[in-house]
Amino acid sequence: MDPRAILREMFDAAVSAAMPERCIPPHLPPPPLGRTVVIGAGKASAAMAAALERHWPGPLSGLVVTRYGHAVACRTVEIVEAAHPVPDAAGLAAARRMLASVAELGNDDLVICLISGGGSALLPMPAGGLDLDAKQAINRDLLRCGATITEMNCLRRHLSAIKGGRLAAACHPARVVNLLISDVPGDDPADIASGPTVADPSRCHDALEIVDRYRIPLPGEARAWLESGRGESVKPGDPRTAGVETHLVATPQMALLAAAGVAARHGIRPLILGDSLQGEARELGRALAGVAMQVARHHQPARPPCVLLSGGETTVTLRGEGRGGRNVEFLLALAIALEGQTTTWALAGDTDGVDGVEEIAGAVIAPDTLTRAWSAGIDPRASLDANDGHGFFERLGDSLVTGPTLTNVNDFRAILVL
């Protein structure tokens, strides 16, 4: 039994379960009497558009924006690339064009909206007196402060002219069908890409609480925008969203179940700990190390061989200047806490192929990870303090590099105890 190969097989199965070619066709609506317009944003949105084109029986037009390097050739749907996680001018121009493209639709028209993780940064349209520079600064502050994805997206919705249901409102009176690949804990459609085409129950005062909790500097005009309530998003019950239909076509739970199936075929008991684990990545690493040690020493909550599977989105509060991401931060903390336990391996990776800002999905740890690091002159604790997970695992040759996977159901973690 090759632990590394089995872990990689589980990761690949998790990604495959969420591929657009597999999950888009079962949810396609019947063609309308009028036009069919495709819009969308996210790291998987171009692949979603290509799958839609291959299975759609009639004419299509539209515009989809994805991350640089994640484009897929389409025949009639235009694919635009923009920056993630900090938005850029290309994303702003695409957002403006998208909003304009749905402005004149009628009752007989259909909008198919393809949304996946990453759409928040890829569809920037600042409101509240903000310009793109200010929007970029707020995004950077959110990424550094340790806020959860739910908190980040609440603030983004209330400082946007396109998120928080505003794009759906612009489509009215056309019918809107949302096909969503979830990358958020709990799979709340309002949090996937900040919910441009779904109603949003959160309020401006919720956004202000987040600003104050994390001491995020806001320009005075933007704070006044929130305090006055002018930044309220489109709320449930708004008649402009009455024709919106939403389908979660792929979720983290689906990915975990696929990985569990691989484990079972190898005679390994899968334990799914949860599809929405959150919190500081390093703290989760320490906590799950304790669970793995309980399995190894006391055969609780299961006897080895078993694999502890989990998904969700952790956070990283930046303290150092290293190269890192949520998954490698988790793994480095896990390895330190395990202290070389001889029966435990682990893999953690972002299912979109990008952990942090680099084209590195994550990494793998083994019982000898710490020993090899010390032999190479690398201090694991110093690497963790510097948020240098990518630097650490790259030097050991243990990085997980997949390239863009063209889907995104958030983080995947597997701890194998033999």
RODO-2510 file (C-alpha; in nm, 4 decimals, decimal comma):
residues 418
     n   res          X          Y          Z
     1     m     0,0000     0,0000     0,0000
     2     d     0,1476     0,3344    -0,1119
     3     p     0,0013     0,6037     0,1189
     4     r     0,0987     0,8928    -0,1080
     5     a    -0,0604     0,7311    -0,4125
     6     i    -0,3816     0,6554    -0,2236
     7     l    -0,4044     1,0118    -0,0922
     8     r    -0,3561     1,1503    -0,4430
     9     e    -0,6194     0,9117    -0,5788
    10     m    -0,8665     1,0423    -0,3203
    11     f    -0,7867     1,4033    -0,4083
    12     d    -0,8289     1,3351    -0,7803
    13     a    -1,1644     1,1650    -0,7160
    14     a    -1,2825     1,4638    -0,5131
    15     v    -1,1942     1,7009    -0,7970
    16     s    -1,3453     1,4748    -1,0622
    17     a    -1,6790     1,4638    -0,8774
    18     a    -1,7114     1,8394    -0,9226
    19     m    -1,6042     1,8705    -1,2853
    20     p    -1,8485     2,0808    -1,4903
    21     e    -1,8820     1,8201    -1,7661
    22     r    -2,0241     1,5835    -1,5058
    23     c    -2,2377     1,8178    -1,2965
    24     i    -2,3797     2,0761    -1,5404
    25     p    -2,5873     1,8649    -1,7873
    26     p    -2,8339     1,7144    -1,5328
    27     h    -2,9472     2,0626    -1,4274
    28     l    -3,0042     2,2329    -1,7621
    29     p    -3,3508     2,3887    -1,8065
    30     p    -3,5592     2,3571    -2,1244
    31     p    -3,4869     2,6200    -2,3914
    32     p    -3,7023     2,9353    -2,3744
    33     l    -3,9244     3,0925    -2,6371
    34     g    -3,6881     3,3865    -2,6526
    35     r    -3,3138     3,4304    -2,6166
    36     t    -3,0762     3,2328    -2,3955
    37     v    -2,8052     3,4496    -2,2411
    38     v    -2,5186     3,2982    -2,0418
    39     i    -2,3438     3,4975    -1,7704
    40     g    -2,1124     3,3898    -1,4950
    41     a    -1,8008     3,4339    -1,2875
    42     g    -1,5561     3,2141    -1,1000
    43     k    -1,2543     2,9917    -1,1406
    44     a    -1,4723     2,7158    -1,2891
    45     s    -1,7058     2,9364    -1,4899
    46     a    -1,5325     2,9000    -1,8279
    47     a    -1,5325     2,5200    -1,7996
    48     m    -1,8977     2,5406    -1,6949
    49     a    -1,9760     2,7470    -2,0050
    50     a    -1,7974     2,4970    -2,2290
    51     a    -1,9962     2,2091    -2,0772
    52     l    -2,3181     2,4047    -2,1216
    53     e    -2,2406     2,4701    -2,4877
    54     r    -2,1758     2,1021    -2,5527
    55     h    -2,5148     2,0013    -2,4139
    56     w    -2,7422     2,2945    -2,5078
    57     p    -2,9822     2,2278    -2,7971
    58     g    -3,0256     2,5847    -2,9178
    59     p    -2,8441     2,9147    -2,9767
    60     l    -2,6528     3,0837    -2,6944
    61     s    -2,4754     3,4107    -2,6337
    62     g    -2,3152     3,5579    -2,3287
    63     l    -2,0153     3,6618    -2,1231
    64     v    -1,8294     3,4754    -1,8480
    65     v    -1,5278     3,5948    -1,6481
    66     t    -1,2686     3,3599    -1,4991
    67     r    -0,9256     3,3774    -1,3376
    68     y    -0,6169     3,4267    -1,5499
    69     g    -0,5037     3,0858    -1,6723
    70     h    -0,8453     2,9222    -1,6225
    71     a    -1,0003     3,0045    -1,9609
    72     v    -1,1557     2,7328    -2,1762
    73     a    -1,2357     2,7888    -2,5436
    74     c    -1,6072     2,8334    -2,6159
    75     r    -1,7865     2,8743    -2,9461
    76     t    -2,0415     3,1472    -2,8689
    77     v    -1,9962     3,2439    -2,5034
    78     e    -1,7233     3,5045    -2,4628
    79     i    -1,4632     3,4195    -2,1984
    80     v    -1,2808     3,7046    -2,0242
    81     e    -0,9903     3,6554    -1,7835
    82     a    -0,9325     3,8776    -1,4806
    83     a    -0,7386     3,8828    -1,1541
    84     h    -0,7993     3,6841    -0,8371
    85     p    -0,7918     3,7232    -0,5359
    86     v    -0,7386     4,0992    -0,5728
    87     p    -0,9604     4,2429    -0,8499
    88     d    -0,8287     4,4353    -1,1483
    89     a    -0,9502     4,6598    -1,4292
    90     a    -1,0281     4,3640    -1,6569
    91     g    -1,2744     4,2278    -1,4000
    92     l    -1,4328     4,5704    -1,3569
    93     a    -1,4808     4,6117    -1,7323
    94     a    -1,6322     4,2616    -1,7563
    95     a    -1,8722     4,3324    -1,4691
    96     r    -1,9953     4,6504    -1,6372
    97     r    -2,0458     4,4716    -1,9687
    98     m    -2,2270     4,1829    -1,8006
    99     l    -2,4676     4,4129    -1,6208
   100     a    -2,5399     4,5973    -1,9460
   101     s    -2,5900     4,2724    -2,1409
   102     v    -2,8973     4,1721    -1,9382
   103     a    -3,0597     4,5134    -1,9155
   104     e    -3,3038     4,4760    -2,2071
   105     l    -3,4256     4,1176    -2,1626
   106     g    -3,7941     4,0246    -2,1678
   107     n    -4,0360     3,7710    -2,0195
   108     d    -3,9593     3,5082    -2,2847
   109     d    -3,5826     3,5224    -2,2334
   110     l    -3,3684     3,2939    -2,0180
   111     v    -3,0506     3,3803    -1,8297
   112     i    -2,8295     3,0884    -1,7267
   113     c    -2,5894     3,2079    -1,4603
   114     l    -2,2753     3,0005    -1,4010
   115     i    -2,1196     3,0834    -1,0649
   116     s    -1,8279     2,9256    -0,8808
   117     g    -1,5757     3,0223    -0,6179
   118     g    -1,3586     3,3220    -0,6970
   119     g    -1,6423     3,5190    -0,8517
   120     s    -1,6307     3,7886    -0,5846
   121     a    -1,2922     3,9144    -0,6995
   122     l    -1,3667     3,8509    -1,0667
   123     l    -1,6820     4,0675    -1,0706
   124     p    -1,5785     4,3911    -0,9024
   125     m    -1,8139     4,6861    -0,9381
   126     p    -1,7484     4,9242    -0,6502
   127     a    -2,0321     5,1204    -0,4924
   128     g    -2,0455     5,3630    -0,2027
   129     g    -1,8061     5,6112    -0,3574
   130     l    -1,5272     5,3548    -0,3886
   131     d    -1,3008     5,3274    -0,6902
   132     l    -1,1078     5,0198    -0,7995
   133     d    -0,7984     5,1166    -0,5990
   134     a    -1,0034     5,1418    -0,2782
   135     k    -1,1785     4,8124    -0,3585
   136     q    -0,8403     4,6436    -0,4019
   137     a    -0,7168     4,7809    -0,0696
   138     i    -1,0270     4,6519     0,1125
   139     n    -0,9829     4,3093    -0,0491
   140     r    -0,6219     4,2930     0,0672
   141     d    -0,7244     4,3896     0,4209
   142     l    -0,9944     4,1206     0,4228
   143     l    -0,7472     3,8561     0,3056
   144     r    -0,4963     3,9464     0,5765
   145     c    -0,7221     3,9996     0,8779
   146     g    -0,8472     3,6443     0,9387
   147     a    -1,2135     3,7122     0,8534
   148     t    -1,4211     3,4129     0,7473
   149     i    -1,5438     3,3839     0,3902
   150     t    -1,8977     3,4573     0,5114
   151     e    -1,7797     3,7803     0,6736
   152     m    -1,5744     3,8802     0,3700
   153     n    -1,8645     3,8304     0,1333
   154     c    -2,1124     4,0129     0,3553
   155     l    -1,8988     4,3263     0,3325
   156     r    -1,8368     4,2767    -0,0386
   157     r    -2,2122     4,2513    -0,1101
   158     h    -2,2830     4,5844     0,0570
   159     l    -2,0047     4,7709    -0,1210
   160     s    -2,0971     4,6415    -0,4673
   161     a    -2,3225     4,7487    -0,7529
   162     i    -2,3513     4,3934    -0,8921
   163     k    -2,3359     4,1468    -0,5993
   164     g    -2,6017     4,0732    -0,3389
   165     g    -2,8739     3,9987    -0,5960
   166     r    -2,8226     4,3135    -0,7992
   167     l    -2,7305     4,1212    -1,1144
   168     a    -3,0494     3,9139    -1,0796
   169     a    -3,2525     4,2317    -1,0413
   170     a    -3,0981     4,3656    -1,3618
   171     c    -3,2105     4,0494    -1,5464
   172     h    -3,5760     4,1023    -1,4541
   173     p    -3,8261     4,0157    -1,6080
   174     a    -3,6265     3,7339    -1,7743
   175     r    -3,6179     3,3956    -1,6059
   176     v    -3,2879     3,3288    -1,4246
   177     v    -3,1489     2,9795    -1,3629
   178     n    -2,8435     2,9699    -1,1362
   179     l    -2,6049     2,6756    -1,1668
   180     l    -2,3638     2,7010    -0,8739
   181     i    -2,0492     2,5133    -0,7790
   182     s    -2,0143     2,5777    -0,4069
   183     d    -1,6823     2,6622    -0,2453
   184     v    -1,8240     2,7962     0,0811
   185     p    -1,8987     2,6303     0,4165
   186     g    -2,2705     2,5593     0,4377
   187     d    -2,3265     2,6050     0,0618
   188     d    -2,5259     2,9283     0,1105
   189     p    -2,5871     3,0660    -0,2430
   190     a    -2,5570     3,4209    -0,1072
   191     d    -2,1957     3,3491    -0,0155
   192     i    -2,0878     3,1816    -0,3412
   193     a    -1,9139     3,4653    -0,5296
   194     s    -2,1065     3,7012    -0,2966
   195     g    -2,4374     3,6013    -0,4532
   196     p    -2,4755     3,8288    -0,7581
   197     t    -2,7966     3,6548    -0,8680
   198     v    -2,9595     3,5527    -0,5377
   199     a    -3,1384     3,7544    -0,2717
   200     d    -2,9390     3,8449     0,0382
   201     p    -3,0852     3,8566     0,3919
   202     s    -2,7836     4,0311     0,5507
   203     r    -2,7950     4,4034     0,6238
   204     c    -2,5673     4,7053     0,6098
   205     h    -2,5276     4,6998     0,9876
   206     d    -2,3880     4,3449     0,9589
   207     a    -2,1253     4,4741     0,7183
   208     l    -2,0380     4,7603     0,9539
   209     e    -1,9910     4,5185     1,2424
   210     i    -1,7385     4,3257     1,0313
   211     v    -1,5546     4,6465     0,9425
   212     d    -1,5268     4,7379     1,3097
   213     r    -1,4470     4,3841     1,4306
   214     y    -1,1411     4,3559     1,2056
   215     r    -1,0567     4,7288     1,2078
   216     i    -1,0740     4,7544     0,8306
   217     p    -1,0074     5,1131     0,7213
   218     l    -1,2904     5,2412     0,5024
   219     p    -1,3018     5,5732     0,3187
   220     g    -1,5473     5,8091     0,4893
   221     e    -1,7875     5,8035     0,1947
   222     a    -1,8059     5,4234     0,2014
   223     r    -1,8770     5,4178     0,5762
   224     a    -2,1506     5,6767     0,5265
   225     w    -2,2917     5,4571     0,2474
   226     l    -2,3281     5,1686     0,4895
   227     e    -2,4463     5,3758     0,7855
   228     s    -2,7220     5,5352     0,5776
   229     g    -2,8496     5,1994     0,4495
   230     r    -2,7979     5,3007     0,0881
   231     g    -2,5822     4,9923     0,0423
   232     e    -2,8638     4,7466     0,1150
   233     s    -2,8627     4,4472    -0,1156
   234     v    -3,1643     4,2862    -0,2850
   235     k    -3,3680     4,1160    -0,0139
   236     p    -3,5728     3,7919    -0,0111
   237     g    -3,9225     3,8587    -0,1380
   238     d    -3,8117     4,1238    -0,3861
   239     p    -4,0366     4,0717    -0,6935
   240     r    -3,7369     4,1063    -0,9239
   241     t    -3,6024     3,7742    -0,7910
   242     a    -3,9323     3,5856    -0,8129
   243     g    -3,8219     3,4144    -1,1346
   244     v    -3,4848     3,3011    -1,0024
   245     e    -3,4208     2,9259    -0,9766
   246     t    -3,1028     2,8031    -0,8067
   247     h    -2,9278     2,4644    -0,8303
   248     l    -2,6177     2,3580    -0,6381
   249     v    -2,4614     2,1373    -0,9036
   250     a    -2,1459     2,0480    -0,7077
   251     t    -2,0609     2,0835    -0,3391
   252     p    -1,7778     1,9947    -0,1007
   253     q    -1,9848     1,7065     0,0379
   254     m    -2,0056     1,5460    -0,3064
   255     a    -1,6263     1,5643    -0,3317
   256     l    -1,5771     1,4077     0,0125
   257     l    -1,8130     1,1223    -0,0727
   258     a    -1,6145     1,0496    -0,3889
   259     a    -1,2914     1,0370    -0,1880
   260     a    -1,4582     0,8139     0,0691
   261     g    -1,5466     0,5710    -0,2085
   262     v    -1,1805     0,5475    -0,3094
   263     a    -1,0778     0,4775     0,0500
   264     a    -1,3372     0,2040     0,0873
   265     r    -1,2151     0,0318    -0,2300
   266     h    -0,8685     0,0157    -0,0734
   267     g    -1,0032    -0,1356     0,2478
   268     i    -0,9624     0,1894     0,4413
   269     r    -1,2483     0,3112     0,6592
   270     p    -1,3447     0,6712     0,5664
   271     l    -1,4581     0,9082     0,8399
   272     i    -1,6046     1,2327     0,7064
   273     l    -1,5510     1,4881     0,9823
   274     g    -1,7382     1,7652     0,8046
   275     d    -1,7626     1,9568     0,4782
   276     s    -1,7494     2,3037     0,6356
   277     l    -1,4668     2,3114     0,8919
   278     q    -1,3497     2,6656     0,9537
   279     g    -1,1179     2,8584     1,1827
   280     e    -0,7460     2,9323     1,1763
   281     a    -0,5702     2,6797     0,9528
   282     r    -0,2910     2,6153     1,2023
   283     e    -0,5366     2,5605     1,4875
   284     l    -0,7353     2,3104     1,2811
   285     g    -0,4088     2,1319     1,2010
   286     r    -0,3294     2,0947     1,5704
   287     a    -0,6834     1,9789     1,6506
   288     l    -0,6947     1,7127     1,3807
   289     a    -0,3498     1,5912     1,4826
   290     g    -0,5085     1,5065     1,8176
   291     v    -0,7817     1,3072     1,6447
   292     a    -0,5263     1,1201     1,4324
   293     m    -0,3231     1,0319     1,7427
   294     q    -0,6375     0,9040     1,9160
   295     v    -0,7007     0,6752     1,6193
   296     a    -0,3430     0,5490     1,6180
   297     r    -0,3135     0,4940     1,9937
   298     h    -0,6623     0,4012     2,1072
   299     h    -0,8459     0,3024     1,7863
   300     q    -1,1075     0,5735     1,8468
   301     p    -1,3291     0,6847     1,6807
   302     a    -1,2215     0,4108     1,4374
   303     r    -0,9585     0,1430     1,4031
   304     p    -0,6759     0,1874     1,1549
   305     p    -0,6515     0,1776     0,8635
   306     c    -0,8790     0,4783     0,8344
   307     v    -0,8787     0,8181     0,6721
   308     l    -1,0104     1,1396     0,8259
   309     l    -1,1727     1,3453     0,5490
   310     s    -1,2820     1,7073     0,5748
   311     g    -1,3592     2,0115     0,3667
   312     g    -1,4399     2,3761     0,4237
   313     e    -1,2411     2,6967     0,4209
   314     t    -1,0006     2,7901     0,6955
   315     t    -0,8423     3,1308     0,7440
   316     v    -0,4854     3,2480     0,7838
   317     t    -0,3957     3,5558     0,9841
   318     l    -0,0761     3,6751     0,8208
   319     r     0,2115     3,7264     1,0610
   320     g     0,5107     3,6714     0,8342
   321     e     0,6223     3,7409     0,4801
   322     g     0,6465     3,3822     0,3558
   323     r     0,4793     3,2086     0,0624
   324     g     0,1753     3,0243     0,1846
   325     g    -0,1909     2,9331     0,1715
   326     r    -0,4571     2,7772     0,3911
   327     n    -0,3777     2,4171     0,3071
   328     v    -0,0016     2,4263     0,3494
   329     e    -0,0440     2,6230     0,6733
   330     f    -0,2779     2,3490     0,7976
   331     l    -0,0369     2,0728     0,6944
   332     l     0,2679     2,2347     0,8491
   333     a     0,0887     2,2779     1,1821
   334     l    -0,0414     1,9193     1,1555
   335     a     0,3081     1,7792     1,0944
   336     i     0,4545     1,9695     1,3902
   337     a     0,1756     1,8487     1,6212
   338     l     0,2075     1,4869     1,5058
   339     e     0,5784     1,4911     1,5971
   340     g     0,6670     1,2233     1,3452
   341     q     0,3939     0,9750     1,4322
   342     t     0,4999     0,6741     1,2308
   343     t     0,1636     0,5629     1,0951
   344     t     0,0179     0,8922     0,9666
   345     w     0,0274     1,0608     0,6258
   346     a    -0,1834     1,3538     0,5060
   347     l    -0,2724     1,5549     0,1982
   348     a    -0,4433     1,8918     0,1854
   349     g    -0,5138     2,0916    -0,1259
   350     d    -0,7446     2,3477    -0,2772
   351     t    -0,9629     2,1743    -0,5348
   352     d    -0,9128     2,4607    -0,7810
   353     g    -0,5372     2,3977    -0,7892
   354     v    -0,4456     2,7280    -0,6221
   355     d    -0,3646     2,7495    -0,2514
   356     g    -0,3139     3,1150    -0,1660
   357     v    -0,2005     3,3077    -0,4728
   358     e     0,0354     3,0527    -0,6313
   359     e    -0,0367     2,7750    -0,8794
   360     i     0,0295     2,5149    -0,6096
   361     a    -0,2720     2,3204    -0,4847
   362     g    -0,1267     2,2116    -0,1503
   363     a     0,1129     1,9444    -0,0242
   364     v     0,1610     1,6026     0,1357
   365     i     0,3135     1,5134     0,4724
   366     a     0,4629     1,1790     0,5818
   367     p     0,6017     1,0405     0,9082
   368     d     0,9498     1,1606     0,8094
   369     t     0,8504     1,5166     0,7094
   370     l     1,0019     1,6851     1,0164
   371     t     1,3176     1,4701     1,0066
   372     r     1,3794     1,5549     0,6406
   373     a     1,3188     1,9233     0,7105
   374     w     1,5728     1,9379     0,9940
   375     s     1,8244     1,7457     0,7812
   376     a     1,7815     2,0068     0,5076
   377     g     1,8383     2,2903     0,7544
   378     i     1,4715     2,3963     0,7598
   379     d     1,3096     2,4920     1,0906
   380     p     0,9419     2,3837     1,0689
   381     r     0,8246     2,6169     1,3467
   382     a     1,0056     2,9128     1,1957
   383     s     0,8433     2,8329     0,8602
   384     l     0,5007     2,8277     1,0257
   385     d     0,5670     3,1562     1,2048
   386     a     0,6589     3,3102     0,8692
   387     n     0,3461     3,1702     0,6959
   388     d     0,5902     2,9978     0,4589
   389     g     0,4132     2,6690     0,3933
   390     h     0,4835     2,6730     0,0202
   391     g     0,8503     2,7469     0,0777
   392     f     0,8721     2,4642     0,3314
   393     f     0,7086     2,1919     0,1216
   394     e     0,8670     2,3036    -0,2031
   395     r     1,2156     2,2551    -0,0576
   396     l     1,1181     1,9038     0,0546
   397     g     0,9712     1,8153    -0,2853
   398     d     0,6295     1,7540    -0,1293
   399     s     0,4218     2,0238    -0,3008
   400     l     0,1010     1,9185    -0,4741
   401     v     0,0917     2,0820    -0,8178
   402     t    -0,2054     2,0110    -1,0438
   403     g    -0,2425     2,3214    -1,2577
   404     p    -0,5895     2,4779    -1,2877
   405     t    -0,8426     2,2008    -1,2253
   406     l    -1,1301     2,4081    -1,3725
   407     t    -1,3559     2,3407    -1,0759
   408     n    -1,3667     2,4642    -0,7166
   409     v    -1,5346     2,2977    -0,4176
   410     n    -1,2951     2,4478    -0,1668
   411     d    -1,0329     2,2763     0,0439
   412     f    -0,9844     1,9008     0,0620
   413     r    -0,8076     1,7391     0,3577
   414     a    -0,7286     1,3701     0,4091
   415     i    -0,5361     1,2291     0,7081
   416     l    -0,4481     0,8624     0,6558
   417     v    -0,3737     0,6509     0,9642
   418     l    -0,2410     0,3025     0,8908
***
